[in-house]
């Protein structure tokens, strides 16, 4: 008789197709293991993560079927319990905790005894309540499954689109311009080669590169003295996204052969034999080791480009995409295996664009790949929350708080008792208080912008132009002041601008920006890559006049300059559609964090995601207000020469940060080195100089990387989404905030402290997220978590943020974690947004600062309904090291799930972000109407 296998229990219903023929000792033995509709089967054995004790219901039996010894059969008394209710209850956290505590863990296999399953206790309401719970849960879990399946289907289509875009781009199909006619193939077994743009050529690979097969190793001669040990690269290594050297086996071979076939950066490697789907797969060897030699084995070919005819990455992209069919067609096939001859590989036709276009083409393809990957990442992050949503539905369902059926479509629809009102994605904001005088002046400065937007000027471009002009005013003031004048520019640029008009003005202004951009130090940082985006000279002239004549406070109230400019930056960040909000941190939050961390004149302060410099400015102001007596001139000088530093990826943002620091006195106009450095913070390991205080609000979304604008019509200049695999990181991941957490740990010296703004996903994301949280708790004293309400994010109104406070600790001799207790302050519960309070949002933060007790150890804190500690043992022992915690300790487990509608709202926000970016990509993919483009293009 057929016997079921463990995969039959993967869902809540037994899959009868997952069976095999069983050999039973007797008919009686087989009869004792027959199953029937209504039976529940539970797994007793399984590998780690397979869900030991999982239950599934037998709904039907198409014929005799038995269960194996690795399962337990349960037949319930249906007068007491509904079988389907039992299966649903078996997945609740209450039951799962009992099961997990009884599992015996062996090497590679876990097991639970039948008697332990018998002892599991579960909630047993009356049958009528069981039916209600069953109906409600079945409805909502089916809805979650349905929506999850729809998103997964869309992800598959996005993956197909990503492949299509790269395949079309690599043969010039997304390059506007005339295309050459279709060329005949060099082999009768292949279709004609596709049309490529004029100026491109089809060239056989053998004419572009030196193509050789990896050497064959004779193990019988491995002990000869002149043979050397090398790493051998096999086809299996092509499966990973990055080369994993430690998994490559070592072999011994003749030294001359090893040197002749050794791999160098830029070599393109091809799989010549193995599985059919792997034939022709290409990868670029991008790493080199001075201490070890690597060679391809006999199943791999190495193509080393001769000259600079074609970029290796373009070769790999083509052969892995549009050219893959040619290689697959040339391969010889046997049962499940295939092989590609070296001659066939050399004859493979490769599209070669002009050398001057290759860099732009590669950047364009990487930009498209990054954009589509970022959409996928957002959607996958939302999908990762689906299981949390199911758990929340179960918990609320068994507590009797889960409504049945869909939400009413209008306020007049009848709402079932107990139904939850889902808050809108965009919260209603309370009226803004009467602005201060500084805010009114910032609003006046912003009022110059609307007329200029008609000239195509964006929000960020306008802020940049204002920064340039204010800098020139400061330079003029220093040049003409009666005491200690300083001529940093060598001429009065402001007066010369005021005297010009028309095209003479725009020409002089453009030349001035370019000239200042070549300077070093603070000036060079502000004007690096500066340009004039205003097309009409009259608009530039009006802006110069307005900045010069209508800002009377500039000369009358010089103490307003820094706060007005800071308020001006905040004002520009409030226009969410501009995207500028990602560079700004809520100023009330910055003030609270600085008050808690208490920067001093002895600190070395660093912000690796500086934005417009909010943390750096507020830290400087805090130090200035709390300077102790007896501070030496050297210490004062150090504040402007290295004690306060930042890193920013985007030039436009770095220039605004530098101007902000300049007006606040952190920078000097004639400074030879700017405090904010422009580079990718995550790209390199930190130097020997460490920080004693790191304050950061890392950007949300995909990892930003310096991918320049392609400059090609129809192609976006976008940001690259890359996984980071640094040797000093705990985990390799493309999750931006997890990478910044790891990077900040490396920036700190022992005893250094940090405060980092992170989204909710950092607190519960699995995989690399669990590794990072576990190591952070072990290596640092993570003492405080502030849960913020909606409204503190400048990117999206629905994003929920948190602040992690920790201190880097020295390794403990006993190996115990550095964290003892994590205090959680809940500023979120009962508060919809940052402005949903009768008082100002800062008042909630003021209460947090008071409870934090700056300058005192966490042991002196007092617990309250919104502020409570969790022990490190509890955190490290929770599933996934979950830090998605509240301050209410009435819940027994820190991992207990919140209301389902809140999780569903978070998923919706992530999907909305993904679809918005996808809509942008769809617009960018729209073909251009170019009369020169032929049909084949």
Secondary structure as UniProt FT lines:
FT   STRAND          2..4
FT   HELIX           6..9
FT   TURN            16..17
FT   STRAND          19..21
FT   HELIX           27..32
FT   TURN            37..38
FT   STRAND          40..43
FT   STRAND          45..46
FT   TURN            48..49
FT   TURN            52..53
FT   STRAND          55..57
FT   TURN            69..70
FT   STRAND          71..74
FT   TURN            78..80
FT   HELIX           83..90
FT   HELIX           93..102
FT   STRAND          104..105
FT   STRAND          110..111
FT   HELIX           114..118
FT   HELIX           127..170
FT   TURN            171..174
FT   TURN            188..189
FT   TURN            198..199
FT   STRAND          201..204
FT   HELIX           205..208
FT   STRAND          209..213
FT   HELIX           219..221
FT   TURN            222..223
FT   TURN            225..226
FT   STRAND          227..233
FT   HELIX           235..239
FT   HELIX           245..247
FT   STRAND          250..254
FT   HELIX           255..261
FT   TURN            265..266
FT   STRAND          268..271
FT   STRAND          273..275
FT   HELIX           276..278
FT   TURN            279..280
FT   STRAND          282..284
FT   STRAND          294..296
FT   TURN            298..299
FT   STRAND          300..305
FT   HELIX           312..320
FT   TURN            321..323
FT   HELIX           324..330
FT   STRAND          332..333
FT   STRAND          337..339
FT   HELIX           342..346
FT   STRAND          349..352
FT   HELIX           355..383
FT   TURN            384..385
FT   HELIX           386..398
FT   TURN            399..400
FT   TURN            411..412
FT   TURN            417..418
FT   HELIX           437..447
FT   HELIX           449..453
FT   TURN            454..456
FT   HELIX           459..480
FT   HELIX           493..498
FT   HELIX           502..517
FT   HELIX           521..527
FT   TURN            528..529
FT   HELIX           537..549
FT   HELIX           553..556
FT   TURN            558..559
FT   HELIX           560..573
FT   HELIX           576..578
FT   HELIX           580..583
FT   HELIX           587..597
FT   TURN            601..602
FT   STRAND          605..607
FT   TURN            608..609
FT   TURN            611..612
FT   HELIX           614..625
FT   TURN            629..630
FT   HELIX           633..639
FT   TURN            640..642
FT   STRAND          644..648
FT   HELIX           651..663
FT   TURN            664..665
FT   TURN            669..670
FT   STRAND          676..678
FT   TURN            681..683
FT   STRAND          691..697
FT   TURN            713..714
FT   TURN            727..728
FT   HELIX           736..747
FT   STRAND          748..759
FT   HELIX           761..764
FT   HELIX           768..779
FT   STRAND          780..787
FT   TURN            797..798
FT   STRAND          801..808
FT   TURN            813..814
FT   STRAND          821..826
FT   TURN            829..830
FT   TURN            834..835
FT   HELIX           841..852
FT   TURN            853..855
FT   HELIX           858..860
FT   TURN            865..866
FT   STRAND          867..871
FT   HELIX           872..877
FT   HELIX           879..881
FT   TURN            889..890
FT   TURN            894..895
FT   HELIX           900..924
FT   TURN            931..932
FT   TURN            935..936
//
